[in-house]
Amino acid sequence: MNRTNRDELSRTAQRRPDARGFSLIEILVVIAIIGALAGVTIPMTSALLASFRSSGDMRSVSNGAAVAKMRAASAFSRSRIYVNVSARTFRIETWSKASATCCWTAESGDTPLSTGVTFSYGPVTTPPSGTQPAIQQAPLCTDDTGADVAGTACVVFNSRGVPVDPAASFAPTSLDAIYLTNGTTVYAVTITATGMVRTWSTPPAATPTWVHQ
């Protein structure tokens, strides 16, 4: 290759854009865009995951109440969903008739609520329409001797699958409910006098707008 050709190739290379990679400015622009997108999407994703976890807890409690109802009928005894409010757990228990003294026997291990979810109705002051006259968790659970257990809430079903009130000689009741919240939504699991389990949700406001799930 003669000198003239080499000079021509050199001039052509100088005119050609550099194809070896991205410039520092281009990389910084891309990083800034990714950071802006992450700043928007991460909080939205976190809020969405928290909503999924809390609504899943509501369904778990609802399913637990339904299982307790069926268990009472199959065992021809009383069964209950036992909520430990302070520990944020719940389980299914059945009244054993195996001995004269009897006792509550756990049918399952304790199921914990998700992180950030508690058994509470927060600032809400009114229950779902047609459920309770005043908002409150289900009555305190009782131990084997009939004494109240602090920091608990229980929904008890008789052998016909009807919710009953242990404090009123196991008379049928329609006042039972279990509330839980993640701080941004309040959920309710209510039980009618016939044993129908229903679920609700509302924003955490003093005057709620309950929506049947």
Contacts in CASP RR format, 6 or more apart in sequence:
PFRMAT RR
TARGET T0000
AUTHOR 0000-0000-0000
METHOD contacts of the structure
MODEL  1
MNRTNRDELSRTAQRRPDARGFSLIEILVVIAIIGALAGVTIPMTSALLA
SFRSSGDMRSVSNGAAVAKMRAASAFSRSRIYVNVSARTFRIETWSKASA
TCCWTAESGDTPLSTGVTFSYGPVTTPPSGTQPAIQQAPLCTDDTGADVA
GTACVVFNSRGVPVDPAASFAPTSLDAIYLTNGTTVYAVTITATGMVRTW
STPPAATPTWVHQ
22 30 0 8 1.000
47 184 0 8 1.000
50 116 0 8 1.000
50 182 0 8 1.000
50 184 0 8 1.000
51 182 0 8 1.000
51 184 0 8 1.000
51 185 0 8 1.000
53 114 0 8 1.000
53 115 0 8 1.000
53 117 0 8 1.000
53 182 0 8 1.000
54 114 0 8 1.000
54 116 0 8 1.000
54 117 0 8 1.000
54 180 0 8 1.000
54 181 0 8 1.000
54 182 0 8 1.000
54 185 0 8 1.000
54 187 0 8 1.000
55 185 0 8 1.000
55 187 0 8 1.000
55 201 0 8 1.000
56 114 0 8 1.000
57 113 0 8 1.000
57 114 0 8 1.000
57 117 0 8 1.000
57 180 0 8 1.000
57 187 0 8 1.000
58 180 0 8 1.000
58 187 0 8 1.000
58 189 0 8 1.000
58 199 0 8 1.000
58 201 0 8 1.000
58 213 0 8 1.000
59 199 0 8 1.000
60 90 0 8 1.000
60 111 0 8 1.000
61 81 0 8 1.000
61 83 0 8 1.000
61 90 0 8 1.000
61 178 0 8 1.000
61 180 0 8 1.000
61 189 0 8 1.000
62 189 0 8 1.000
62 197 0 8 1.000
62 199 0 8 1.000
64 81 0 8 1.000
64 90 0 8 1.000
64 92 0 8 1.000
65 81 0 8 1.000
65 155 0 8 1.000
65 178 0 8 1.000
65 189 0 8 1.000
65 191 0 8 1.000
65 197 0 8 1.000
66 197 0 8 1.000
67 81 0 8 1.000
67 92 0 8 1.000
67 107 0 8 1.000
68 79 0 8 1.000
68 80 0 8 1.000
68 81 0 8 1.000
68 92 0 8 1.000
68 93 0 8 1.000
68 155 0 8 1.000
68 157 0 8 1.000
69 79 0 8 1.000
69 157 0 8 1.000
69 161 0 8 1.000
69 195 0 8 1.000
69 197 0 8 1.000
71 79 0 8 1.000
71 92 0 8 1.000
71 94 0 8 1.000
71 107 0 8 1.000
72 78 0 8 1.000
72 79 0 8 1.000
72 94 0 8 1.000
72 157 0 8 1.000
72 158 0 8 1.000
72 159 0 8 1.000
72 160 0 8 1.000
72 161 0 8 1.000
73 159 0 8 1.000
73 160 0 8 1.000
73 161 0 8 1.000
75 94 0 8 1.000
75 159 0 8 1.000
76 159 0 8 1.000
77 94 0 8 1.000
77 95 0 8 1.000
77 96 0 8 1.000
77 97 0 8 1.000
77 159 0 8 1.000
78 94 0 8 1.000
78 95 0 8 1.000
78 156 0 8 1.000
78 157 0 8 1.000
78 158 0 8 1.000
78 159 0 8 1.000
78 164 0 8 1.000
78 170 0 8 1.000
79 92 0 8 1.000
79 93 0 8 1.000
79 94 0 8 1.000
79 95 0 8 1.000
79 107 0 8 1.000
79 156 0 8 1.000
79 157 0 8 1.000
80 92 0 8 1.000
80 93 0 8 1.000
80 94 0 8 1.000
80 104 0 8 1.000
80 141 0 8 1.000
80 154 0 8 1.000
80 155 0 8 1.000
80 156 0 8 1.000
80 157 0 8 1.000
81 90 0 8 1.000
81 91 0 8 1.000
81 92 0 8 1.000
81 154 0 8 1.000
81 155 0 8 1.000
81 178 0 8 1.000
82 90 0 8 1.000
82 91 0 8 1.000
82 92 0 8 1.000
82 93 0 8 1.000
82 104 0 8 1.000
82 106 0 8 1.000
82 141 0 8 1.000
82 152 0 8 1.000
82 154 0 8 1.000
83 89 0 8 1.000
83 90 0 8 1.000
83 119 0 8 1.000
83 137 0 8 1.000
83 138 0 8 1.000
83 141 0 8 1.000
83 152 0 8 1.000
83 153 0 8 1.000
83 154 0 8 1.000
83 178 0 8 1.000
84 90 0 8 1.000
84 110 0 8 1.000
84 151 0 8 1.000
84 152 0 8 1.000
85 119 0 8 1.000
85 120 0 8 1.000
85 137 0 8 1.000
85 151 0 8 1.000
85 152 0 8 1.000
85 153 0 8 1.000
86 151 0 8 1.000
87 110 0 8 1.000
87 112 0 8 1.000
88 112 0 8 1.000
88 113 0 8 1.000
88 117 0 8 1.000
88 118 0 8 1.000
88 119 0 8 1.000
89 110 0 8 1.000
89 111 0 8 1.000
89 112 0 8 1.000
89 113 0 8 1.000
90 110 0 8 1.000
90 111 0 8 1.000
91 106 0 8 1.000
91 107 0 8 1.000
91 108 0 8 1.000
91 109 0 8 1.000
91 110 0 8 1.000
91 111 0 8 1.000
92 106 0 8 1.000
92 107 0 8 1.000
92 108 0 8 1.000
93 104 0 8 1.000
93 105 0 8 1.000
93 106 0 8 1.000
93 107 0 8 1.000
94 104 0 8 1.000
94 105 0 8 1.000
94 107 0 8 1.000
95 102 0 8 1.000
95 103 0 8 1.000
95 104 0 8 1.000
95 105 0 8 1.000
96 102 0 8 1.000
96 103 0 8 1.000
96 104 0 8 1.000
96 105 0 8 1.000
101 144 0 8 1.000
102 144 0 8 1.000
103 144 0 8 1.000
104 143 0 8 1.000
104 144 0 8 1.000
113 119 0 8 1.000
113 180 0 8 1.000
114 182 0 8 1.000
116 182 0 8 1.000
116 183 0 8 1.000
117 180 0 8 1.000
117 181 0 8 1.000
117 182 0 8 1.000
118 180 0 8 1.000
118 181 0 8 1.000
119 137 0 8 1.000
119 153 0 8 1.000
119 178 0 8 1.000
119 179 0 8 1.000
119 180 0 8 1.000
120 179 0 8 1.000
120 180 0 8 1.000
120 181 0 8 1.000
120 186 0 8 1.000
121 135 0 8 1.000
121 137 0 8 1.000
121 179 0 8 1.000
121 181 0 8 1.000
121 186 0 8 1.000
121 188 0 8 1.000
122 179 0 8 1.000
122 181 0 8 1.000
122 183 0 8 1.000
122 186 0 8 1.000
122 204 0 8 1.000
123 204 0 8 1.000
123 205 0 8 1.000
123 206 0 8 1.000
124 135 0 8 1.000
124 179 0 8 1.000
124 186 0 8 1.000
124 202 0 8 1.000
124 204 0 8 1.000
124 205 0 8 1.000
124 206 0 8 1.000
124 208 0 8 1.000
125 135 0 8 1.000
125 206 0 8 1.000
125 207 0 8 1.000
125 208 0 8 1.000
126 135 0 8 1.000
126 207 0 8 1.000
126 208 0 8 1.000
127 133 0 8 1.000
127 134 0 8 1.000
127 135 0 8 1.000
127 136 0 8 1.000
127 177 0 8 1.000
127 188 0 8 1.000
127 190 0 8 1.000
127 210 0 8 1.000
128 177 0 8 1.000
128 188 0 8 1.000
128 190 0 8 1.000
128 198 0 8 1.000
128 200 0 8 1.000
128 210 0 8 1.000
128 212 0 8 1.000
129 210 0 8 1.000
131 174 0 8 1.000
131 175 0 8 1.000
131 177 0 8 1.000
131 188 0 8 1.000
131 190 0 8 1.000
131 192 0 8 1.000
132 175 0 8 1.000
132 177 0 8 1.000
132 190 0 8 1.000
133 175 0 8 1.000
135 177 0 8 1.000
135 179 0 8 1.000
136 177 0 8 1.000
137 153 0 8 1.000
137 177 0 8 1.000
137 178 0 8 1.000
137 179 0 8 1.000
138 153 0 8 1.000
138 154 0 8 1.000
138 155 0 8 1.000
138 176 0 8 1.000
138 177 0 8 1.000
138 178 0 8 1.000
139 153 0 8 1.000
139 154 0 8 1.000
139 165 0 8 1.000
139 166 0 8 1.000
139 167 0 8 1.000
139 176 0 8 1.000
140 148 0 8 1.000
140 149 0 8 1.000
140 150 0 8 1.000
140 151 0 8 1.000
140 152 0 8 1.000
140 153 0 8 1.000
140 154 0 8 1.000
141 148 0 8 1.000
141 149 0 8 1.000
141 152 0 8 1.000
141 153 0 8 1.000
141 154 0 8 1.000
142 148 0 8 1.000
142 149 0 8 1.000
142 154 0 8 1.000
142 166 0 8 1.000
143 149 0 8 1.000
146 166 0 8 1.000
153 178 0 8 1.000
154 166 0 8 1.000
155 163 0 8 1.000
155 176 0 8 1.000
155 178 0 8 1.000
155 191 0 8 1.000
156 163 0 8 1.000
156 164 0 8 1.000
156 165 0 8 1.000
156 166 0 8 1.000
156 170 0 8 1.000
157 163 0 8 1.000
157 164 0 8 1.000
157 195 0 8 1.000
158 164 0 8 1.000
158 170 0 8 1.000
158 172 0 8 1.000
161 195 0 8 1.000
162 172 0 8 1.000
162 193 0 8 1.000
162 194 0 8 1.000
162 195 0 8 1.000
163 172 0 8 1.000
163 173 0 8 1.000
163 174 0 8 1.000
163 176 0 8 1.000
163 191 0 8 1.000
163 192 0 8 1.000
163 193 0 8 1.000
163 195 0 8 1.000
164 170 0 8 1.000
164 171 0 8 1.000
164 172 0 8 1.000
164 173 0 8 1.000
165 171 0 8 1.000
165 172 0 8 1.000
165 173 0 8 1.000
165 175 0 8 1.000
172 193 0 8 1.000
173 193 0 8 1.000
174 191 0 8 1.000
174 192 0 8 1.000
174 193 0 8 1.000
176 190 0 8 1.000
176 191 0 8 1.000
177 188 0 8 1.000
177 189 0 8 1.000
177 190 0 8 1.000
177 191 0 8 1.000
178 188 0 8 1.000
178 189 0 8 1.000
179 186 0 8 1.000
179 187 0 8 1.000
179 188 0 8 1.000
179 189 0 8 1.000
180 186 0 8 1.000
180 187 0 8 1.000
180 189 0 8 1.000
181 187 0 8 1.000
181 204 0 8 1.000
183 204 0 8 1.000
184 203 0 8 1.000
184 204 0 8 1.000
185 201 0 8 1.000
185 202 0 8 1.000
185 203 0 8 1.000
185 204 0 8 1.000
186 201 0 8 1.000
186 202 0 8 1.000
186 203 0 8 1.000
186 204 0 8 1.000
186 208 0 8 1.000
187 199 0 8 1.000
187 200 0 8 1.000
187 201 0 8 1.000
188 199 0 8 1.000
188 200 0 8 1.000
188 201 0 8 1.000
188 202 0 8 1.000
188 210 0 8 1.000
189 197 0 8 1.000
189 198 0 8 1.000
189 199 0 8 1.000
189 200 0 8 1.000
190 197 0 8 1.000
190 198 0 8 1.000
190 199 0 8 1.000
190 200 0 8 1.000
191 197 0 8 1.000
191 198 0 8 1.000
192 198 0 8 1.000
198 212 0 8 1.000
198 213 0 8 1.000
199 212 0 8 1.000
199 213 0 8 1.000
200 210 0 8 1.000
200 211 0 8 1.000
200 212 0 8 1.000
200 213 0 8 1.000
201 210 0 8 1.000
201 211 0 8 1.000
201 213 0 8 1.000
202 208 0 8 1.000
202 209 0 8 1.000
202 210 0 8 1.000
202 211 0 8 1.000
203 209 0 8 1.000
END
